Amino acid sequence: MDAPIHARRPEPMRHLTVAALRLEYRDFRASAEGRPTLVLLHEGLGCVEMWRSFPARLAAATGCRVVAGSRAGYGSSDPYPEPRTPRYLHREAEEALPAFLAALGIEHPVLIGHSDGGSIALIFASTFPDAPLGVAVMAPHAFVEEETLAGLRAAREAWATTDWPRKLARYHADAPRVFCEWNDLWLSAPFRDWNIEACLRDIRCPVLAIQGEDDEYATLRQVDVLAEQVPETRLLKLPRCGHAPHQDQEAQVLSAMADFVGELPRR
């Protein structure tokens, strides 16, 4: 039987160097044999610490090893030397994530992504269709909606008028860069046409897509397109839930993910 979450010793923050960048991550050990490794991919303002207790609870609910890393520039991970481009999500999926997995010796993960991390997981699964055992995404982006832009404008106003910069600085070495690279790029004219719907049909693994009905950055159409393009897609639409299902409806998300992972084919 799994030990209660509060009785477990906190997992230490670890570091590894990938493509000359020092990246932070936490590694939660498996409590059952023969389970896949779950790799958490954070949102556009996230990092390892901002998952809070979710990785530990996910490890307990599934019995799986869970790895959560901070991408370049997030948390205390080294930043890229060059500015972000409209292809940054593809860069993460096609270059950074494969290198991170290889450095940890993870060949066939289950990717679990939130928001930007969900988009990265989907692009990875379409680019390397034989690699993931499954993909679970929460509030992923497949294209830019007016609701997305409205949410980003509201975020920019909150950044300028509240103590959000101070709060975000608790988690990131360079919080202003994290916010501005995310917000400025998504609101830029070149990003308006960003769309990954065409690549979704190349995904071969099962997909669990979770979306809050009250998501402030998107509509349910973001996950509906997944079901239309990927035959093995299971949808979970949550009422009274915003852009962070793992926070707003944690129990339902953990239950759905445990069921999803438990039904995946083994390698």
N, C-alpha and C positions, 0 to 999 in steps of 0.2 A: 504493500500500500504506500502511496506517495505521502511523504511528510507534509504537514501543513505548510503553506507558503510562508507564514510568519516565522516558522521554526527553521527555515533554511538559511544558511549563511549566504550573504549577498555574493553574487558572482563578481570577481574582480574585473576591472577594466583591463583589457589586453590590447596589444598593439602589434601590427605587422606592417612591413613595407611592401607596397605594391606599386610598380612603375615609378620608383623613387619618391613615393608619397607615404608618409607614416599615417596609417589609419587606425582608428580605435574600434574595438568591438567587444562584445560580451558573448560568452559561450556557455549555454546552459545544458548540462549533461542529460543524456537520456536516462529514463528510469525503467525502460522496457527494452528487451532485445528485438532486433530485426525491424526497428522502426526507421523511417526515413529522417533525414535532417531537414528541419524547417529553417528557412533563411528569411528574416524580416527585412523589408525595404521601406524606409521611412518616407514621410511626406515632404513637401517642399520647404518647410521650415523646421523639420524634425531632426532627430539624432538619436543615439542609443538611449541617453538619459530620458528623453521625452516619451519613450514607450512606457516609462514608469514600471509598474509591476506586471504588465501584460506578458512579456516574454516568459517570466517565471510561471505565470498562471497557464500559459499556453503549453509549456513543457509538462506541467503537472496534468493538464487535461488530456494530452495526447500520448504521453510517455516518450515523446521524441526529444532528440537533441534540438536545441533552438539556438541559432546564431543571429545576433543583431549587430549590425555595423553602422558607423556613421560615414557617409560618402565624403569625398574630398571637399573640404571647406566647411563641413558641418561639425558641430561639437568641437572636439580638439583635434580632429583630423586635419592634416596639411591641406591647404587649398591648391587648386590649379593655379599655375602662374599666369595663365591667359584669361581674358574675359569669357563669360558664358555666351554661347551662341544659340540660335533657335533649334539646333540639333542636339542640345545637351542631354535630352532624355535618351536619344539613340546612342549617344556616346557612352552613357552609363550602362545601357543594356548590351551594347555590342562590344565594348572594350573594357570598361571598369569592372562590371560585375563578373564577366568570365575570368578576369585576372584575379579578382578577390576569391572566387570559388576555387580556382586552381591553387592559390596560395594556401588555402585551408584543406586541400585534398577532397573537396566535395564535388562529386561527379553528377549525381542525379538528385538534386534537391527538390523540395516542395517550396516554391516561392510564395511568400505572403507579403503583399505590398499594399500600402495605404496611399491614396491620392497619387502624387508623382511616383511614388514607389510602386503603385499598382500599374501605372503606365509602363514603367521600366520592366516590370515582370512580364507584361503582355508582349512588349517588343522583344525581350529575350526569348520568350517561348516561341515566337514566330520566326526568329532568326536562327535559333538552335532547337528545332522541334523535337529532337530525340533526347535532349538534355533533362528537362524537368519532368518529374513524376506527376506533378500537378501544380496548379496556380490558384491561389486564393487572393482575391483583390477586394479592397474596401474603398469605395468612392474613387474608382479609377477615372482617368480622363482618356477618352478616345478622340475627342475633338473639342474645339473651343465654342462654348455657348454664350449667349448674352447673359445668362445667369452667372456664368463664370466671371465675366468681365465686371458685372455689378458687384460680386463678392470681392473681387480684387480691388475695386475702387473703394469699397467700404473698408477693406483692410488698410489701404494707404491712408485713409483719413484717420483711422484708429492709431496707426503708427505715428502720425504727426501730432495727435492731440491727447494721447493717453500715456500711461507708463509702460506700454507694451515694449518699447526698446529696452528698458531696464529689466523687465521680466525675461525677455528672450536672451539677454546677455548672461543670464545664469547658466545657459546651456551651450552657448557658442562662443568660441574665441573671438570671432568677428561678426557679431549679430547684425550690424548695419549692412555689411556686405551680403550676408545670408538673405536678409529681407529684400534688399534692393535688387539683387540679381534675380530673385524669384518674381517679385512684383513688377519690376520694370519690364522684364522680358515677356511675361504673360500679357501685359497691357500694350506691348509694342505692335506696330503695324505688321512687321514681318511674321509675327507669331499668329496672327488672326487665322491664317489658312492651315495651321498645324492640324494634322489629322492622321490617325493610324488605323482607321477602319479597314483600309485595303489589305493591311498585313494580318489582320485577325484571322482570316480564313486559313492561314498557314499553321495555326496552332493545332497540335494533335493531342495534347494531354487534356485531362478533365480540368474544368474551371469552376470555381465557386466565386460568384460575383455578389457582393453585399453593398447595398446602397441605402442610405437614410432617406426617408420621404421628405425630410425637412432640410436636406443638404443646402447650405447657403452658397455653394459654388457650382451646383450642377442640378440637372433633372434626372429622372429615372431613365431617360433615353440613353444615358451613358452605359448602363448595363444591359439595356434591351438590345443594343447593337451587338453586344457580345453573344447573346443567345441566338441572334440571327446568323452570326458568322461561324460560331464554334458549336458543333453539335452537342458535345459533352459539357454543356454549361448548366449549372444549377444556380438559380437566382434566389436571393434572399433580400426582400425589400422590407425595411424596418420602419414602422411608425414611430413618431416621437423621437426621431433620431436625426442628427445633423451630419456634419462632414466627417466626424470621427466615430464610427460605429463601435470600435473597440473600447471607447470611453463611455458613450451614451447608452449602449446596450451590450455591455461586456459579457454577461452571462449567455445571451443568445448567440453572440459571435463565437465564444469559446465552444459552446455546444455544437454549433454548425461546423466549425473547423475540425473538432474532434471526430465528428461523423464523417466529414469529407476525407480527412487523412486516413481514417480507419478503413475506408472503402477503396483506397487507391491500390492499383496493382503493385506488387513488390518486384524489386530488381535485386 
